[in-house]
Amino acid sequence: MRVLGVDPGLTRCGVGVVEGVAGRPLTMCGVGVVRTPPEAELGLRLVAIEQGIEQWLDDYRPEVLAVERVFSQHNVSTVMGTAQASAVAMLCASRRGIPVALHTPSEVKAAVSGSGRADKAQVGAMVTRLLRLDAPPKPADAADALALAICHIWRAPAQNRLQQAMAAHRTRTAPARTPSVVRKGRTS
């Protein structure tokens, strides 16, 4: 499985591609940061993020996009920028039919370090070790993007089994329904 991890942000949007399967050594295919100038107009920054993500999708052709789930922060402007960058990444993948998975920061930290409260240095150190790198990727946004991809590769098999079980349960218990179409007429 090849996963593009995205650590969303308006100024620095971390991106990292990891390939592998759970239980086997993983391989880093690429890592970087899509940057935008803080003084630029918001719309232009979002376009720059879109162009950067599209380039990563073209270059690496991932099977899945793993994005950090935006969570509530005290700084509303920071969470808004993160959510906007996240939405751009999800849109780029969805436009191409690439599945999108969301993972919380604590899920990612727990997956790579064993603790949902790990700090940036611990996550960077574990990403370095798991991917057999010479040094932690810089800046931390890049390491976080790789951690997202690793988290998804390791969690996807269990999540898929859970989704299949839930779908099978719904199929067995749901009453048969006939789809209906509602049409509204124009009024002048």
N, C-alpha and C positions, 0 to 999 in steps of 0.2 A: 504494500500500500504506500502511495506517495501522498503526503499531506503538506499543504501550505499552511503554516501557522501565522496568524496575524495578531500582533499586540497593538490594538488601535490607539492612535493619538493624532492630533492635528499637526503638531510640530515634528514629532518623530513617530512614525508608524513602523514598528518592527515587523520584519518578514523573515521567515525561515522555512526551508523545505527539508523534510526528513522522510526517508524511505525505509521500510522494513515491516516486520510483523511482530506481534507480541511474542515474547519468549526467545527472540533471536537478536543478535547485535543489530543496531540501527546505524544508518548512514546519513550524514548530513550532505545534502546536495547543494545547498546554497543558503546564505544568510546575509541580511542587510537591513537597511532602514530607508524608508521613503520619507524625505524631509520636505517641509514647507516653511516658508518664512513667516514668523508670527505677525509681521506688519502687513502682510498681504490680505486682500479682501477674502472673506470666508468662502465665497463661491469659487474663487480661483484656487484656494487651498484644497477644496474638495475635488476639483477637477485634477489637480496635480496628484492627489492620492489615488484617484481613479486610474490615471495614466500609469502610475507606478505599479499598482496592483495588476492591471491588465498586462503590463510587461512581464511581471513575475508569472502570471498565468500562461502567457505565451511561451516563455522560456522554459518553464519546468513542467507544465501540463499535469498538475496535481489531480488526484482522484477525489480529494476532499479538501475543503477549506475549514480550518479550525480557528475560531475567533474567541477572544476573551469576552465573556459575558459582562456587559456593563453593569456595575453595581452602584448603589447610591453612595455618593461622597458628600462631604460637607461643602466642598467648593462646586457650586452649580455650574459655573462656566467650564470647569475641567470635565465634569461628567457629560456635559452637552457636547463638547468637542470630541470626547472619546466615543460617545454614541453616534455622532455624525460620521466619524471615520469608520466605525464598525459597520454602519449601514452601507457605506460606499463599498466596503470589501464584500459584504454579503450580496449586494446587488451585482457586482462584477461576477462573482461565482454563479449566482442563480441565473443570470443572463445566459451563461454557458451550459447550464444544466448540471453544474458541479454541486454536490450536496454540501450543506453548511452545518457545522456542529458548533455549539456554544459550550464553553467550559468556564466555570467560575475561577477566579484567581486561587481560591483555597483548594479546589480540585486539582489544578495544575501543580501547585506547590506540593500537595500531598503525593501526587503521582510521581514526581521526579525526585523528591527529597524524603518522603515519608512523613512530612509534617506540613499540615495546612497553614502553619504560621511561619514557615521558612522565610528568611529575608532574601533580598536580591542577590547578595553574595553567595548564599547557600544554593540558590537556584542556579546561578551561573556556574558554580563549582560542579554541581551534579550534571548539568548539561554538558560541560566539558568532559567529565568522566564518562558519561553514558555514550557520547558520540566520539570518544577517543580523540579529542582535540588537543592541541598544544597549549591553548590558553582560552579563557572564557571569551565569548564573542562580546564585542563592545559596539555601541553602548548596551546597557542592560536591556533595552527594548528589543534588541536583536536576540539576546539570550532568552528572553521571555517568549518570543515568537517560536523559537526552537522547542522550548518547554511545552508550549501549546500543542505543537505537532506531535511530540513524544507522548504527551498525555492522551491525545486522541488515538494514536496507534495502540496504546496499551489498554485503553478503556473501550474502544469500539467493539471488540468481540462480545464483551458482556452486555453492552448497550444493545447491540443487534439482537442477541438472544432474548433480552427482556422485551424489546419492541415486537419481536415475532410472537412471543408468548401472549403479550397483551392483544395483538391483532387477532390471534387465534381465539382468545377468550371472547373478544367482542363479536367475532363472527358466529360463535356458538350461541351466544346469549342475546344477540340483537334480533328483533323481529324484522321480517322481510319488509322492505319499504319500496314503494314505487316512486321513482323520481317525478317531481312535478315541476312544471315550468310556469312561472307567473309572468305575465306580460302586462305591461301598462300601456294604455293608449295615450295618445297625445291629446291634450286639451287646448283649445284655442281661446 
